[in-house]
Amino acid sequence: LTFYLATNRTCAFYSFIPETCLETRRNMSSIGLKDIGQQADDSSKITDLSSWKHRIDISIAKSRKIRGSNYVQIATVSNGEPRCRTVVFRGFQELPPDHPTAVTCDGMSCAMKMVTDNRSNKVSEASVNSAVELVWWFPKSSEQYRVRGRLLFVGNGQFEHDKDDVLSSTRRQQWGNLRDQAREQFFWPDPGAAFEEEPRVPEGGRGEEGKVLPAPDSFLLMFLIPDRVDYLRLTDNYHQIDEVVDDKWTMKRVNP
C-alpha cells in the first residue's frame, strides 16, 4: 500500500499485522518504493529529458481506465503547518494564448483544473498564502509528480477573475458536468460545522422540472498554476526537476 505524508510525498505503508502473521510482516518490512516500481508497467519509458507535461499526458493516458486515477492530493499552508486533502483532477484548462492566466509548457496548456467549496479551509488558507503543492501517484507506471504553484479561484463575484468571460463560462460548464450527487454537496450547510440533521437540498442540484440549477456561490472552479514539477519514476530511479526560470520552463535530471 502507499500513502501520502502531509509534506506531499508518496511513501510505502507497511500496515498493522497480527502476531499470527509474523512471517508476512517480516517479508513486508523489506519492501520499499523501489520494489513497488519493479512490479509496475514500465513500457514507453522516456530516459532523455522531456517536459513534465509531455510525461504526465502519457501517464494519464496509461491510467485512464483505473478507477480513482484522477484523484490527487493537494497541500496548503495554515499557520505554518501543512494541510493536505484529496481532490479530483478535472483536466488541463485550455485558454487563449493572450489570456492573463494562460500558462503553457511545450506549447500546451498546463493550468490544472479542479473544483472546491468556497467555504472550505483550502480557500481561506490559499487566500493568505496561495503557494500549494499537489502530488499525483500513478500506480500502473510507478510514477510520482509533485506539482508546486499557486491556486486561482473562480466564483460568483468574490475573486479577481470572476468576471472573466472565458473562466466564468468554464465554471458554468463544469457545474453542469458534475454528477448529481456532487452538485448536492454544494447546497449542504457549512463544511466542518457540527452535524445536526440530514439537510434538505435540491435533489441532484436540479429544480422541479429536472433542470440543473445555477451554480450556488459555494461552488468554485479552482486552478493550480504550476511553476515547479518534481518527477520520479521508480522503475529505474529516473528523477527530473522542471521549473520556471525567467518565465521559461527549464529541465534537469537529478539523483533520486
C-alpha positions as CSV (number, residue, x, y, z in Angstrom):
1,L,0.0,0.0,0.0
2,T,1.0,3.6,-0.4
3,F,0.0,6.7,1.5
4,Y,0.7,10.4,1.3
5,L,2.5,12.4,4.0
6,A,1.3,15.9,4.8
7,T,4.6,17.1,3.3
8,N,3.2,15.8,0.0
9,R,5.4,12.8,-0.8
10,T,4.4,9.2,-1.6
11,C,5.6,6.6,1.0
12,A,5.2,2.9,1.5
13,F,2.8,1.8,4.2
14,Y,3.5,-1.5,6.0
15,S,0.2,-1.8,7.8
16,F,-0.6,-3.3,11.2
17,I,-0.4,-7.1,11.1
18,P,-1.4,-9.6,13.9
19,E,1.3,-11.6,15.6
20,T,0.0,-14.7,13.8
21,C,1.3,-13.2,10.6
22,L,4.9,-12.5,11.7
23,E,6.5,-14.1,8.7
24,T,4.3,-12.0,6.4
25,R,5.2,-8.9,8.4
26,R,8.9,-9.7,8.1
27,N,8.6,-10.0,4.3
28,M,6.7,-6.8,4.0
29,S,9.3,-4.9,6.1
30,S,11.9,-5.4,3.5
31,I,9.8,-3.9,0.7
32,G,10.3,-0.3,-0.3
33,L,9.2,2.0,-3.1
34,K,11.9,0.6,-5.4
35,D,10.3,-2.8,-5.1
36,I,6.9,-1.3,-5.9
37,G,8.4,0.2,-9.0
38,Q,9.9,-3.1,-10.2
39,Q,6.4,-4.6,-10.4
40,A,5.0,-1.7,-12.4
41,D,4.3,-1.4,-16.1
42,D,7.5,0.3,-17.4
43,S,6.5,0.5,-21.0
44,S,7.2,3.6,-23.0
45,K,10.0,4.8,-20.7
46,I,11.4,8.2,-21.6
47,T,15.1,8.3,-20.4
48,D,16.0,11.5,-22.1
49,L,15.0,14.9,-20.8
50,S,11.4,15.6,-21.7
51,S,8.9,18.1,-20.4
52,W,6.8,17.1,-17.4
53,K,3.6,18.0,-19.4
54,H,4.6,15.5,-22.1
55,R,5.3,12.9,-19.5
56,I,2.1,13.4,-17.5
57,D,-0.1,13.2,-20.6
58,I,1.3,9.7,-21.2
59,S,0.9,8.8,-17.5
60,I,-2.8,9.9,-17.6
61,A,-3.5,8.0,-20.8
62,K,-2.0,4.8,-19.4
63,S,-4.0,5.0,-16.2
64,R,-7.3,6.3,-17.6
65,K,-9.2,3.0,-17.0
66,I,-8.1,2.7,-13.4
67,R,-10.8,3.8,-11.0
68,G,-9.7,6.8,-9.0
69,S,-6.7,7.5,-11.2
70,N,-7.7,11.2,-11.3
71,Y,-7.6,11.6,-7.5
72,V,-4.7,13.8,-6.4
73,Q,-3.5,15.2,-3.1
74,I,-3.1,18.9,-2.6
75,A,-1.5,20.6,0.3
76,T,-1.9,24.2,1.5
77,V,-0.4,26.0,4.5
78,S,-2.2,27.1,7.6
79,N,-0.3,28.9,10.4
80,G,2.9,27.5,9.2
81,E,1.6,23.9,9.1
82,P,0.7,21.7,6.1
83,R,-3.0,20.8,5.4
84,C,-3.4,18.0,2.8
85,R,-6.6,16.6,1.2
86,T,-7.7,14.6,-1.8
87,V,-9.4,16.4,-4.8
88,V,-10.4,15.3,-8.3
89,F,-8.3,16.5,-11.2
90,R,-10.6,17.5,-14.0
91,G,-8.2,18.2,-16.8
92,F,-5.9,20.9,-18.2
93,Q,-7.8,24.1,-19.0
94,E,-7.3,25.4,-22.5
95,L,-7.0,29.2,-22.5
96,P,-6.4,31.7,-25.3
97,P,-2.6,32.5,-25.5
98,D,-3.2,36.1,-24.6
99,H,-5.3,35.3,-21.6
100,P,-3.9,36.8,-18.3
101,T,-3.9,33.4,-16.6
102,A,-2.6,31.3,-19.5
103,V,0.3,29.1,-18.7
104,T,1.9,26.7,-21.1
105,C,4.6,24.1,-21.3
106,D,5.8,22.9,-24.7
107,G,3.0,25.0,-26.2
108,M,0.4,23.0,-24.3
109,S,-1.8,24.4,-21.5
110,C,-0.8,23.3,-18.1
111,A,-3.3,25.0,-15.8
112,M,-4.7,22.2,-13.7
113,K,-8.5,22.3,-13.2
114,M,-10.3,21.2,-10.1
115,V,-13.4,22.4,-8.1
116,T,-13.9,23.2,-4.5
117,D,-16.3,24.7,-2.0
118,N,-16.0,28.4,-1.2
119,R,-16.5,27.6,2.5
120,S,-13.7,25.1,2.7
121,N,-10.4,25.7,4.6
122,K,-8.3,25.4,1.5
123,V,-9.9,28.6,0.1
124,S,-9.2,30.7,3.2
125,E,-5.7,29.2,3.5
126,A,-4.9,29.9,-0.1
127,S,-6.2,33.5,0.3
128,V,-3.5,34.1,2.8
129,N,-0.8,32.0,1.1
130,S,-1.5,30.9,-2.4
131,A,1.5,28.6,-2.6
132,V,0.5,24.9,-2.8
133,E,1.8,21.6,-3.8
134,L,0.0,18.7,-5.5
135,V,1.1,15.1,-5.5
136,W,-0.1,12.6,-8.1
137,W,0.9,8.9,-7.8
138,F,0.4,6.6,-10.8
139,P,0.5,3.0,-9.6
140,K,0.4,1.5,-13.1
141,S,3.7,3.1,-14.1
142,S,5.1,3.8,-10.6
143,E,5.5,7.5,-11.3
144,Q,5.1,10.4,-8.9
145,Y,4.6,14.0,-9.9
146,R,4.8,16.8,-7.2
147,V,3.5,20.0,-8.7
148,R,4.2,23.2,-7.0
149,G,2.5,26.5,-7.8
150,R,-0.3,28.8,-6.8
151,L,-4.1,28.5,-6.6
152,L,-6.5,30.6,-8.5
153,F,-10.3,30.6,-7.8
154,V,-13.3,31.5,-10.0
155,G,-16.6,32.1,-8.3
156,N,-19.6,34.4,-8.4
157,G,-18.2,37.8,-7.6
158,Q,-15.7,37.3,-4.8
159,F,-12.4,36.7,-6.7
160,E,-10.3,38.6,-9.1
161,H,-11.2,36.7,-12.3
162,D,-14.9,36.1,-11.6
163,K,-16.0,38.4,-14.4
164,D,-13.7,36.9,-17.0
165,D,-15.9,35.6,-19.8
166,V,-13.8,32.6,-20.5
167,L,-13.4,31.5,-16.9
168,S,-16.9,32.2,-15.8
169,S,-18.2,30.2,-18.8
170,T,-15.9,27.3,-17.9
171,R,-17.3,27.5,-14.3
172,R,-20.9,27.2,-15.6
173,Q,-19.9,24.3,-17.9
174,Q,-18.1,22.4,-15.1
175,W,-21.1,22.8,-12.8
176,G,-23.3,21.2,-15.4
177,N,-20.8,18.4,-15.9
178,L,-20.8,17.3,-12.3
179,R,-22.6,14.2,-11.1
180,D,-25.9,14.9,-9.4
181,Q,-24.6,13.7,-6.0
182,A,-21.5,16.0,-6.3
183,R,-23.8,19.0,-7.0
184,E,-25.9,18.3,-3.9
185,Q,-22.8,18.8,-1.7
186,F,-22.6,22.4,-2.5
187,F,-26.1,23.0,-1.0
188,W,-25.2,21.5,2.3
189,P,-24.6,23.7,5.4
190,D,-21.1,24.9,6.1
191,P,-18.4,22.2,5.8
192,G,-16.9,21.2,9.1
193,A,-19.8,22.6,11.2
194,A,-21.4,20.3,13.8
195,F,-23.8,17.9,12.1
196,E,-27.4,18.4,13.2
197,E,-29.6,16.6,10.8
198,E,-29.7,15.5,7.1
199,P,-30.3,18.7,5.2
200,R,-33.0,19.2,2.6
201,V,-31.1,20.0,-0.6
202,P,-32.3,20.2,-4.2
203,E,-32.1,16.6,-5.4
204,G,-29.2,16.3,-7.9
205,G,-28.8,20.1,-7.7
206,R,-31.9,20.2,-10.0
207,G,-35.1,22.2,-9.9
208,E,-38.7,20.8,-10.0
209,E,-38.5,20.3,-13.8
210,G,-35.3,18.4,-13.6
211,K,-33.1,21.2,-15.0
212,V,-29.8,21.8,-13.3
213,L,-30.0,24.8,-11.0
214,P,-27.5,27.7,-11.4
215,A,-24.3,27.2,-9.5
216,P,-24.5,28.5,-5.9
217,D,-21.9,30.9,-4.5
218,S,-20.3,27.9,-2.7
219,F,-19.2,26.4,-6.0
220,L,-15.7,27.4,-7.1
221,L,-13.6,26.5,-10.1
222,M,-10.0,26.0,-8.8
223,F,-6.9,26.1,-10.9
224,L,-3.3,25.2,-9.9
225,I,-0.9,27.4,-11.9
226,P,2.3,25.4,-11.8
227,D,5.9,26.7,-11.6
228,R,7.8,23.7,-10.5
229,V,7.4,19.9,-11.0
230,D,9.3,17.1,-9.4
231,Y,9.0,13.9,-11.4
232,L,10.2,10.5,-10.1
233,R,9.9,7.1,-11.8
234,L,10.6,4.2,-9.5
235,T,11.1,1.5,-12.2
236,D,14.6,2.9,-13.0
237,N,15.0,5.7,-10.4
238,Y,14.7,8.4,-13.0
239,H,14.3,11.8,-11.3
240,Q,13.8,15.1,-13.1
241,I,13.0,18.7,-12.0
242,D,11.1,21.1,-14.2
243,E,10.8,24.7,-13.1
244,V,10.1,28.2,-14.4
245,V,13.1,30.4,-14.6
246,D,12.9,33.8,-16.1
247,D,9.4,33.0,-17.4
248,K,10.6,29.8,-19.2
249,W,10.4,26.2,-18.2
250,T,13.8,24.5,-17.6
251,M,14.6,20.8,-17.1
252,K,17.3,19.0,-15.4
253,R,17.9,15.4,-14.3
254,V,18.8,14.9,-10.6
255,N,19.6,12.0,-8.3
256,P,16.6,10.1,-6.9
